[in-house]
C-alpha cells in the first residue's frame, strides 16, 4: 500500500478567538439580565448589546485578516468552528 505524503503548509486559526459564544453571546442575553435591568425601553436595552456584538465581530474579523496576512505563504488556513 502506497503512502501519500502531503507537503502542504497548513495553519489553524485559534478556535477560541473565533468561537460563536465570543461574538454571538450578547444576542442570547435576555431583557431581565442584570446588566440590562437599569435600561427602561427595549431600544435602550438593545443598544449596548448591539454595540458589543459589532465591536466583537470587528475584533474577530481583524484577527482573521491579520492571520491571513501573516500566513500569506501558507497553502491552507483552517478555521475550526462549531455552531451551537
Buried (B, 14 or more C-beta within 10 A) or exposed (E): EEEEEEEEEEBEBEEEEBBEEBBBBBEEBEEEEEEBEEBEEEEEBBEBBEEBBEEBEEEBEEBBEEBEEEBEEBEEBEEEEEEE
